[in-house]
Amino acid sequence: MLLLLDKCMATGVVLSLGIFSYGILASVKQPALAASAMCGVLGIALLSGYPVQLAIGGAAWWTCIQDVYPDQALGFSG
């Protein structure tokens, strides 16, 4: 049950309307800034998507990532 809750909450962060609604609202209010706003939204969406991979892959995924990229733990905690 806890694993299911982890997956749902992590996915909810990525799909939250807060991230994407900002990009849509900025595009409507300031069309000249639409491209830069959407680039920012994309960056935040990618960053917030990182916990989804951990929630779905679990410890096996994290171990595999650390084997390939040893410094990944520094970036993850940062």
ROMAR-757625 format. One record per residue (C-alpha): residue number from 0; residue in three letters; x, y, z. Coordinates in pm, whole numbers. Layout:
N
nr->NUM; rest->Ala; px->X; py->Y; pz->Z $
...
***
This chain:
78
nr->0; rest->Met; px->0; py->0; pz->0 $
nr->1; rest->Leu; px->285; py->236; pz->82 $
nr->2; rest->Leu; px->449; py->171; pz->-255 $
nr->3; rest->Leu; px->123; py->252; pz->-434 $
nr->4; rest->Leu; px->91; py->573; pz->-234 $
nr->5; rest->Asp; px->451; py->668; pz->-324 $
nr->6; rest->Lys; px->380; py->616; pz->-694 $
nr->7; rest->Cys; px->57; py->814; pz->-684 $
nr->8; rest->Met; px->202; py->1108; pz->-494 $
nr->9; rest->Ala; px->517; py->1127; pz->-706 $
nr->10; rest->Thr; px->310; py->1118; pz->-1025 $
nr->11; rest->Gly; px->76; py->1379; pz->-881 $
nr->12; rest->Val; px->366; py->1618; pz->-836 $
nr->13; rest->Val; px->459; py->1591; pz->-1202 $
nr->14; rest->Leu; px->104; py->1614; pz->-1330 $
nr->15; rest->Ser; px->1; py->1885; pz->-1088 $
nr->16; rest->Leu; px->-191; py->2159; pz->-1251 $
nr->17; rest->Gly; px->24; py->2410; pz->-1066 $
nr->18; rest->Ile; px->324; py->2350; pz->-1289 $
nr->19; rest->Phe; px->142; py->2333; pz->-1620 $
nr->20; rest->Ser; px->-124; py->2592; pz->-1541 $
nr->21; rest->Tyr; px->149; py->2848; pz->-1485 $
nr->22; rest->Gly; px->285; py->2790; pz->-1835 $
nr->23; rest->Ile; px->-61; py->2810; pz->-1989 $
nr->24; rest->Leu; px->-153; py->3123; pz->-1794 $
nr->25; rest->Ala; px->176; py->3292; pz->-1881 $
nr->26; rest->Ser; px->126; py->3204; pz->-2247 $
nr->27; rest->Val; px->-222; py->3355; pz->-2251 $
nr->28; rest->Lys; px->-138; py->3670; pz->-2054 $
nr->29; rest->Gln; px->198; py->3741; pz->-2218 $
nr->30; rest->Pro; px->221; py->3574; pz->-2562 $
nr->31; rest->Ala; px->565; py->3728; pz->-2618 $
nr->32; rest->Leu; px->696; py->3534; pz->-2319 $
nr->33; rest->Ala; px->521; py->3207; pz->-2397 $
nr->34; rest->Ala; px->832; py->3024; pz->-2523 $
nr->35; rest->Ser; px->1043; py->3116; pz->-2222 $
nr->36; rest->Ala; px->762; py->3031; pz->-1979 $
nr->37; rest->Met; px->711; py->2691; pz->-2138 $
nr->38; rest->Cys; px->1087; py->2621; pz->-2126 $
nr->39; rest->Gly; px->1079; py->2695; pz->-1754 $
nr->40; rest->Val; px->774; py->2472; pz->-1708 $
nr->41; rest->Leu; px->950; py->2191; pz->-1896 $
nr->42; rest->Gly; px->1257; py->2223; pz->-1673 $
nr->43; rest->Ile; px->1052; py->2215; pz->-1353 $
nr->44; rest->Ala; px->846; py->1921; pz->-1483 $
nr->45; rest->Leu; px->1163; py->1723; pz->-1556 $
nr->46; rest->Leu; px->1304; py->1802; pz->-1215 $
nr->47; rest->Ser; px->983; py->1707; pz->-1037 $
nr->48; rest->Gly; px->965; py->1385; pz->-1241 $
nr->49; rest->Tyr; px->1280; py->1249; pz->-1081 $
nr->50; rest->Pro; px->1099; py->1111; pz->-772 $
nr->51; rest->Val; px->857; py->921; pz->-1000 $
nr->52; rest->Gln; px->1144; py->712; pz->-1132 $
nr->53; rest->Leu; px->1255; py->634; pz->-777 $
nr->54; rest->Ala; px->901; py->549; pz->-664 $
nr->55; rest->Ile; px->845; py->313; pz->-957 $
nr->56; rest->Gly; px->1194; py->162; pz->-982 $
nr->57; rest->Gly; px->1265; py->145; pz->-612 $
nr->58; rest->Ala; px->1595; py->41; pz->-461 $
nr->59; rest->Ala; px->1693; py->-172; pz->-761 $
nr->60; rest->Trp; px->1667; py->131; pz->-992 $
nr->61; rest->Trp; px->1863; py->350; pz->-752 $
nr->62; rest->Thr; px->2140; py->91; pz->-716 $
nr->63; rest->Cys; px->2167; py->60; pz->-1094 $
nr->64; rest->Ile; px->2190; py->439; pz->-1133 $
nr->65; rest->Gln; px->2460; py->463; pz->-868 $
nr->66; rest->Asp; px->2661; py->185; pz->-1033 $
nr->67; rest->Val; px->2662; py->367; pz->-1366 $
nr->68; rest->Tyr; px->2686; py->723; pz->-1227 $
nr->69; rest->Pro; px->2858; py->717; pz->-885 $
nr->70; rest->Asp; px->2818; py->1093; pz->-827 $
nr->71; rest->Gln; px->2442; py->1077; pz->-881 $
nr->72; rest->Ala; px->2383; py->1057; pz->-505 $
nr->73; rest->Leu; px->2529; py->1406; pz->-466 $
nr->74; rest->Gly; px->2294; py->1549; pz->-725 $
nr->75; rest->Phe; px->1996; py->1361; pz->-589 $
nr->76; rest->Ser; px->2041; py->1492; pz->-236 $
nr->77; rest->Gly; px->2111; py->1842; pz->-367 $
***
